[in-house]
Amino acid sequence: MIGIERRSSRIERTLTKVGEYCWDRPWWVLGAWLIATVVAALITAAYADRLVSGAGSIEGSQSARVDAELTRVFGIRDSQTLIFTYSNPVLNHDIDARDAFVAELEDKLFENPVVESVLRASDLVDQPRDDKGHALVIALDTEDALAAEQQVPVVREAIAETLQNRPDIEWAVSGRGAVSYDLAIFSNNDSMKSELRALPLALLVLLYAFGAVLSASLPIITAVAARTVAFAGIVFFAGFFEISTLSQAIVTMLAIALGIDYSLFVYHRYRQVLKDAGACAPDEIDQRRRDAFAEAMGQSGLVVLYSGIAVAIGMTSLLLTPMMEMRSIGVGGLAAVVVSVAAALTMLPSLLSLIGAQALDWPNRAKPGRGYEATSARWCAWGRSVVAHPWIAIVTSLTVVLLMAAPALYTQTGFPDDEFFPQELESVRGVQMLEEMEIKGFSSPIFIIISSKDGGKVITPQSTAQLRALKDSIEADPRIAEVSTPRLSERPSFMPFPAGSAQKLVSETENKILFRVIPRTDTKLIELRALVREIPSWIELPDVVVEVGGQPQFLNDFDEGVTASYAPVIISVLIATGLALLLMLGAPLASFKALMLNLLSVGAGFGMVVFVFQLGYGAEVFGVAGPTELIPSSVPVVIFAVLFGLSMDYEIFLVSRMKDIYLACGDNERSIIEALGDTGSVISSAALIMALVFGAFAFSQIIIVQMVGVGLATAILVDALIIRAVLGPALMMVAGKWNWWPLFPDSSNHSAEQPKPAA
């Protein structure tokens, strides 16, 4: 363990040198940050549309294989098809007026060279409700789904120009590309609104904590810069690989919360060391300020670094998942933590270098009893009550946390049908119009590819009867409206490619055939997910392979991929975080206890997500009409990965201070009490700020973001106010000197005066 101590000392010296460099060259450092922030804002404004919605394809999955075969063999580009829905009393009933309207619109759309064909839904599906509206299928000849998504505003603008004198027509453009485009724009605006809600609340807490405007503003300034630069980072990388729009909310949440927290840790320590130094001569004040910050960087800077490593471990673990959506959250979170640590350790020293000690307290509005001495005394008194009755503290706090975590036992994962998309999106409104026409299912068909194992023909005299029986079984299923098959259907059916190819349901070599299945409008998504699991077992031909694609199969693959990633993510986070804790603390028992307490925090946070959203207790507070009955399978692993690192913030901050005091005095009880007195106020303030930031996102209009916001806010408050303030110290008291084995206190310091309080 001596090697660990030496390594920590070297890191402290390095951080001190970094702080001194920034302190001595503030204009250079601040100039670099200003340039980076301005450039980042410009990049974000210009290229934010690079982000995509959805989870992307899942490499190696059945749905991914079917999608590839649809494009390669059958020329189907389902993700590159838009659906234009429109409704008007005259157009709904007057065929001639409708024909003239469609012809005019087609002429306008075909001015765009990527528009390949325009097909009428009424000619492609059975029994549309003409009295409720009509739809056109717009097939695009684009390179990929992202290119099709970028055509959405172009198509909408062309339609708007055609209809500028027809305000009586209700219309919308939907389809996979339209949903992706709408969600990208909506997510960006929604994140900005949440950020605007969070920052004033954080500023109020900082004003209360410091009583001075300038002191309260510094953490906000560094956090906003960190958020801007981190967000530009993911937008930049989105030009090279797919990154989901969900990363926006994660970057904003983490960069604001961590930027404030990390700056607060360092700044609080700087103020305290400077205050402990006492009065000094005017010619010594600059050197005293510099020395105070060097000490703050060596101690709190080390805590910030290790805390950042803990959060980065959790974010990096999400890169182990096969889903683009999950990896995007990991990339976004990783960018947020790296930039937040950099801002706290470089930008903050430069700002403090330019601001005098007296200016930091202007205008000081702190009331008596709110200073450091008063709050430290109250936390010390609390610490004495905990160590005096450790078993009572353990039982009561553990009971509360376990009760909060208990709803997690009733978790049901999946995807509710409609709750997850904001209802005001144009693409969602288009789907609702299709539902009124009773042809909602044709916008998301199920594809069944039947392939010959030996490369021969699929349709043979021996197989025809069973293929026809499969078609009959699917058509007879109450969940299905229509089935199109090669040479087994007399009428053309909609396919998202040109009309001339609409009957291409057999590959050129005839070794593959395609069944296209249209669900009924009223069929629930969970029923379709069950159906696609059943279909392969409905045919018994030993020489063929049956694979199913489409949205229901994709969601099945997504759930299976996420569930399979649970174990690798959890195990990798536990091992990596445990090693990082051991590296910093040098004490196995203290490190193991920290891991176990973090699991309790995660459990409490996720338990409340299930309680509020799945079970519906209090869901209306967040604008959710009722219980969702299901939790997306990605939410538990995201909450775990994010929370495990965040919870480590306060554990490292508190326990590292306990370690310093114990090694200095050899008294376990005293180390617990004094560490709570030194860190209790800053931990509670930081936790409140972080909870407010996450809580602001709990009122997002994207329900997955709401779930993550509620889970993080709840867990952070539980972690800071129950686990770190009650359960953790009580367990440390019970364990006694074994907390720090094999470290030993310096016996020469046992009778020395108390060590200085630290932030």
N, C-alpha and C positions, 0 to 999 in steps of 0.2 A: 504493500500500500504506500510505501515511501515514494515509489515511482509515480504513483497517481498524484501525490501531493506536489512533487516536483513539477509534473506536467502542468498542473493547475497554476502553479506559481509562474511558470513560463508564459502561460496564456494570459495571466493577469498583467505581467510586464508588457506583453505585446499590446494588450488593450489599452494600457496606460500610455504607451507610446503613440498609438493611434489617436487617442484623445488629445494628447499634447500637440500632435501635429495639427489637428483640426483647430485647436485652441489658438495656436500661433499663426495660423494662416486662414482666418475666418472668411475673408472676402473671396479667396480662391475656392474654398469648399462650398460656400453659399452660392457663388456664381455658377459652379458646376451643377448644383442642385436646381437652381433656377432655370438654367438652360435645359436640363433633363426634364423638368416638370413642364416647361412650355412645349418642348418637342413632343413629349408624351401626350399632352392635350391635343396637339395637332394630329398626331398619328391616330389617336382614338376617334377624333371627329371625322377623319377621312376614311378610316378602314374598319370601323366598328361592325359594318355589315358582313365582314368576313366570318363572324361567328355563326354557327349553325345550331338549329334546335334539334331536338330528338337525341337518340342515343347512338345513331350511326349503325353501320352493319357490325355484326359480331363475328369476327374471324373464325372460320372453321365450323360455324353453326349451320344447321339445316336451312334456316331462312336465308342466310348469306349465299349458300350454294344455289338455292332456287332463284334468288335474285340475279345471280351471275348467269345462270342458264337461261332465264327469261330474256336477258339482253343479248347474250351471245347466240343462242339457238333460235329463239322465237321473235327477236327484234322488239321486245316489249320494254318500254321505259316508263314504268308506272310512276316512278318518282319525278318524272319530267312532264307530267300531265296536269293541266289546270282545268278547273270546272267553273264555268260562268253560269250562275243561276240568276234568273230574272222573273219578275212577277208584275203584272199590270192587268186590270180587268179587261181591257180591250184586247191586248195581245194574248191573254189566256184563252179567249173564245173566238177571236177572228183569225182564221187561218191565213187569209191573204195579207192582213196587216202584220202578222207574225213572220210570214215569208219575206216580206219587204224589209222588216226590221233586221232579220238574220242576214239577209244579203248585204245590207248596208254595213252591218257590223263585220261581216267576213271580209269585205273589201278593205276596211280599216285595219283589221288584224293582219291580213296578208301583206301589208306594207312592211311588217317586221319579218325579215328573212328567216328567223328561227322558228316562226309559226309554220308547222308542217301540214297540219290539217285541222279542220273545225267540223265536228260531228254533232248531230242533234241527239240528245239523250232519248227523245221520244221515238227515234228510229232504232234505238239500240237495246232498249230494255222493255220488258212486258209491263203493261198497265201502269204508266205514270199518271199521277193525278194532274191532268192538264188544267183543271180549274184552279189549282193551287200555284201554278208556275211552270217554268220550263228551264231547261239547262242545255248548255253547249259544252262539248268536250274539246279542249284546245290542246293538241299534241305539239310539243316543242322538240325541235331537233337541236339539242344542246349537248355539250361534252359530257356533263354529269349532272347530278342532282343539285349541286351548289350553283352551277351555271344557270340551271332552270330557276332556282330560287331568286337569282339576281334579275331575272326577266319579269318577276311578278309586278314590280312597280311600273315597268314599261307597258305591260299588257293592261294594267289597270288605268294608266294614263290614256292609252288609246281608246279604251271603252268609255272613259269619262268624257273625252272629247266628242265622241259620237253621241253621247247622251246628255250633253250639256244643256240642250233645250228640252229635255224630257225628264223633269224632276218628278214626274208621276210614276216613274218606273223604279221599283225596288230591285236592287241588284247587289251581287257580291261575287268575288273571285275566291274560290277555295281550292282544295287539293293539297297534297303533301308539301309541295314547294311553297304554296301560299301560307300554310300553317307555320312552316319553318321561318319564313320571312317575317310574318306578323309577330311570332314569339320573340325573334331576335330584337326587333324594334321595341316591343312592349317590355321585354326584360330589361333593356337598357334604361328606358324611362322609369320603370318601376324601381330599379336600383337607385337611380338618382333621387327619386322621391323618398325612399327609405333613408338614404344618406342625409337628406335635408331634415328628416325627422330626428335622426340620431345625433347629429352634431350639436344642435342647440341644447339637447338634454345633457350631453356629455360636458358641454361648457358650463352648464349650471352646477353640475356636481363638482367640477374643478374649481369653480368660483367659491363654492361653499368650503371645499377642502383647503384652499390656499388663502382665500379672502383677498386676492389681488388679481386684477385683470390680466396683467402681463404674464404672471406666472401661470395662470389658467390657460392662456392662449398658446403657450409654447408647445405643449403636447398636441393640441389641435392642428397647429401649423405643420408639424412633422408628420402627423397622421394623414392629412390631406395630400401632402406631397408624396407620401408613400403609396397611397391609394392610386393617385394619378399615374405614377411611374409603373406600378405593378400592373395596372389595367392595360396600359399601352404595351407592356411586355407580352401579355397573352394575345392581344390583337395582332402584334407583329408576328408571333409564332403561328397564328391562325392562317397566315399566308403560306405555310409550309405543310401543315397537317390540320385535320379537322379538330376544332375546339367548340364545345357546346356553349350556348348562351347562358346556361346555368352557372358557368364559371364567373360571370359578371357579379352575381349576387355574392358568391363566396369571396371573390377578391375584395369587394367593397366591405363586406362584413369583417373579414379578418384584417385587412389593412388598416381600417379605422380603429378597430378594437385593439389590435396588437401595437399599432403605431402609438396610440395614447398610453397603453399599459407600459410598454418598454421605455418610452420617454419619461413616464411618471416614475418608474423605478430608479432610473439614473438621476433624474432631477431631484427627487425627494432625498436621495442620499447626499447629493451635492449640497443642498440647502442645510441638511442636518450637520454635516461635517463643518461647513462654514460657520454655522451657529455655535458649534462646540468649541471652535477655535477662539471664540471670544473677541473682544476688541483688540485692535492693533493700530499701529501708527499709520498715517495716510500713505507713507511711502512703501509700506509693506502690504497694503491691501491687495494689490494686483497679484503679487506672488502668492498671497494666502488663497485667493480665489483659484489661481492656477493649481496650487497644491491640493485644494479641496476637490477640484474636479478630477485630478489625477487619481486621488483615492477613490472617488465615486466610480470612475471607470474601472479601476482594478477590482472592485468588489461587486457593485451592482451591474457593471458591464459584463462581468463573468456570468452573473445570473441571467442576464438578458441573452447572452450567447448560448448558454446551455438550454434555456427555455426555448429559444428559436430552433435549436437542434431537435428538441422534443417535438415541437409542432411540425417541423419539416419531415420528421420520421413518419408521423401520421399521414401527412399529405402524400409523401412518396409512396406509401403503401398502396394508395389507390391506383398507382400506375401498374400494379400487378393484376388489375381486373381487365377483362377482355372488352369492356364496353367503353366507347368513345366518351359518353357522357360522364362516366365515373373518372376516367383518366383526365378529362378536362377539369373536373373539380380539383383533382390532385395537382395538376399543373397550375391552376389559378391560385390555390392555397399556398403552394410552394413559392410562387412569385410574390405573394403577399407577405409571407413571413421573411423571406430573404431581404426584400426591400425595406420592410419595417425595422428589422435589426440594423440594417445599414443606416437608415435615417436616425435611429436613436443613438448610434455610436459615432456618427460623423456630422450630421446636420445639427443636432442638438448642442454638441460642444462648441460649434462655431457661433451659434446664436447666443449661448451663454457668455462666450468670450467678449461679445460686443455689448452686453448688458451688465451694468454695474449691480452690485449686491443690493444697494438701496432701491434701485429702480425695479427690481423684481418684486418688491413688496408694495409698490405703488399702484393704485391707491389702496392702502391696507384697510380693509373693512372687517377684519377678524374680530369677533366678539370675545370677551373674556370667557375662558373655559373651553375655547376651541383651538388653542395653541397645541404645539407638539407635546409639551409637558403634561397638559391636562388629558389629552387623548391617550398618551402613553400610560399614564397612571391608571386610567380606566381599564385599558387592556391588560395591564399587570394585575389589577384586582380580579379581572375575569380569569386570568391564567391561574391565580392562586386558588380560586374556587374550583377550577377544573382539576388541578393536581391534588386538591384536598379530597375530592370525591371522584376518582377516576372511573370506578366501575359504574356508578350512577350515570356519569357522562357517556360512557361507552354504550350502555344498554339503551338509554333514551335516544341518543343521536342515531344509533344503528337502527332502532325501531322506526324512527321517522323516515330514514333514507330507504329502508326496505319496503315500507308501505308505499312510498312514492314510486319505487321500481316495480311493485307487484303487478300493475296493469300490463307490463311487458310480457307476462306469461300468456296473455290472451291475444298476442299479435297474430294478425292474419295479413299476409303480404299479397299484393296483386295490383291491378290497375282498375280503379272504378271507371265507368264508361265516359262520363262527361265532366266530372267535377274538376279535372286537372287543367282545363284550358279556360282562360278568362273569357267570359261570355261576350264582351264587347268587341272582340276581334272580328274583323270582316270575314276571315276564313271560317270562323266558328259560326257566324251568322249564315254563311253559305251552306254549311252542313245542316243547320236547322231548317233552311228552306228546302233542302233535299228531303229531309225527314217529313216535312209537310206534304211533299209530293209523293211520299211513300217509296222513294227510290234511294234512300240513304245508303243502302248496302252496296250499290254499284260503284260508289266512290272508293271503296276499300275491299276489292274482291279477294277471294282465297284462290291461290294457284296450286294445282296438283300436277306435278310432273311425274310421268310413268316412263321409266327407262328400261331398256333391255340390258340384261347383264352381259350377254355375249356379243352385243353390237348388232344383232339382227333386228328385224321388224318387230314392233310391239303389237301392231294389229295383224293378227293372223286368224285363220279359221278356228284355230284351237282357243284363242284368247278372246275373240269377239263376244262370246256369250257372257263371260265373266266381266269384261269391261262394261258391257251394257247393264249388267246387274249392279255394278258399282255405281253407274250413273243413276239408275233407278233408285238405289238406296239413298243416294245423296239427295235426289229430288224429293223423295218421300219424307225426308227429315223435316220436322216442323220449323227448324231454325233456318232453312234455306228457301230462297225465292226462285232461283233459276240456276240451271247448269248448262254450260256450253262445252261440247266435246267434238272432236273431229269426226265428220261423217255420221254423227249420231244426232245432230241437230240441224233442222231444216232452215232456220232463220239466222241471219247474221246477228252477232252480238258485239257489244262494245269491247274493243280492246284499245289500250292507250298507244296506238300507232296508226299509221294511215289506213283509210278505209279499204284501199286496194289489198291490204295485207290482213284484213280482219278475219279471214278464215285460216290463217297460218297457225294451226293447232298441231301440226305434225312437222317434225324436223325434216330437213332435206334428205337425210339418209333413212328416215322413218324408224330410227332406233329410239326416238323419244316422242311422246305425245303429251298434250296439255289439256287438262280440264280446268275450266274457269268457273268458279262458284260464286254466286251473288247471294249474300245473306239477306234475310228479311229485315225490314227497317226496324222492327221491334225486338230483334234478337239482341240480347245483352252480350257484352264483350266476354264475360266470364263463360257464357254458354258456347261461344265460338271457340274459345281457347280449349274447352273440353272436346269440341267437335274435331278440331285438327289433330288432336291426340288419337282420336278413335278411327279416323278415316283409313290410315294405312292397314288396319286390321280387317277392313271390310272386303279385301280382295285376297284371294289365295292363288296367286300365280307364282310358281317357284322361280321362274326365269326373269322376273322383273323387279325393279326397285321403285317404291312409291315414296316420294318426298313432297312435303306440303310447305307452301310459303304464304306470304301475306302478313298483315298486321297481327292476327292472333298467334301465328307461329313465331313471329319475331318476339312478341311479348313472352311467350313460353321460353324461348331461347334466352331472352334477357334475364328472366327470373332464375333460370338454371345457372346462367353464367354468374350472376350476382351471388347466388347462394353458394356456388362452388368457390367463390372468392373470399367468403367469410373467414374460413380457417387460415388461408395464407396471409390475409391482411392482419387478422388479430394476432397470430403467432409472430409474424415479422415485427409488428409494432411492439409487442411485449418484450421480445428479445432485444431489439435495437434500443428501445427506451430503457430497459433494465441495464444494459451495458453503459448507456450514457449516464444514468444515475450513479452507477457504481464508479464510473470514471470520475465523476464530480465529487461524490460524497465519500467514497472509499469505505463504505459500511454496508455489507450485504443485507442486514436486517432492515435498516432504514430504507434502503432501496426497494426491497421486496414489499415493505409496508406501503410505500408510495404507489407502487403498481396496483396493489389490491384496493387502496382507497380510490384510485382513479377509476377502477372498474365500477365502484359504487356510484361515483359521480355520473358516469355514462349510463348506468342502469336507471338512476333517478330521472335523468333528462329524457331518456327514451320512454320510460314508463309514463311520463306526463304527456308525451306526444300521443301515445296510444289512448290514454285516458281522455284527452281533449278531442282528437280528430277521429280515431277509429270508433271509440265508444260514444263520442258526441257530447261529453260533459263540458259545457262552456265553449263549444265550437262557434256559437253565434257571436261571441265576443270578437272573434277574428274574421267575421264576415262569412263564415261557412254555414250554410243553411241547416245542416244536420250531420249526423255521423257519416263518415266516408265508408265505414265498415271494413275498409282495407287500408293498409299502409304500403306505399311503393317499396319494393324490395331493396331499392338503392338507399332509402332513408336510414335504416339501421347502421349500415356500414359507413355511410358518410358521417353520421353523428359520432360514431365510435372514433373514426380516424381524426376528425377535427377536435373532438372533445378531449381525447386522451392527451394530445399535446398541450391544449389550452389549460387543462386542469393541472398540468405539471408546472405551469408558471408559478402558481402560489405555493405549491409544495417545495419547489426549489428555493424560492424566495424565503420561506419560513424555515425549512429544515437546514438550509445552509447557514442561516443565522444561529440556529440552535447548535449546530456543530461548532461554529467559531467560539461561541460562549462556553460550551462544554469543554472544549480542548484548552480554553484559557483558564477555567476555574475548576473543572473536574466535578461540578455539581449538576446532576441531571435536572433536578427540580428547578434550580435557578435558571438553567439554560432555557427551559420551557417558558417560564414566566417572563423572563427578560426578552426572549425572542418574540413572544406575543406582544409585549409592550412596544418593541421596536418596529414591528412590521404590521401589526393589526390594523392600524388606521389606513396605511397605504394599500394593503390587500383589500380591505372592505371598500375603499373608494374605487380602486381599480376594478373590482368585481362589479360594483354597481354601474360603473361606466360601461363595462363590457356587456353586462346584462341589458342595459338600455339600448346599446347599439344593436345587439341581436334581437331584442324585443321590438325594435322599430321594423325589422324585417319580418316579424311575426304578423304584421299587418299588410304584408305584400299581397298582391292579387294573384300570385302564382303559388298554388297550394303546397307544392313541394318545398319552396323557399319558406313558406309559413311554418311548415313542420320542422324544418331545420332550425329556424329562428327560435321557435318555442323550446325545442329540445336544448339548444345551446344556452339560451337565457336562463332556463330553469336550472340546468346542471351547474352553471357558473355560480349562481347564487347559493345553491346547495353546497357546492365545493368550498366556497369561501366562508360561508356563515355557519355551516354545520360541521363539515368534514375537517377543514383546516383549523377552525376555531374551537371545536369541541372534541370530535372523535380522534383526530390525529394526535393532538397534544395528550389526550387521556391514554392512548395506546403507548405513546412515548414514555409516559410516567410509569406505566405498568412494566414496560420492558427494561427500564433502568439503564444501567451501564451497557447492557447488551445491544442497545441501539447502535452504538458506535464501534463495536468490536469489528476488526482488531485494532482500531485506533485507540490511543491512550492520551489522556490529558497531560499537559506539561506541569509536573509537580511543582516547579519553581514559581508558577503563577497562581497556585491555589489560594494564597493569602493576599494576592495582589488586588488592587482596586478593580471595581467592576469595569468590564470593557465598555467602550463607547457604544451607544445604541446605533444601529445601522438601519438603513431603509430596506 
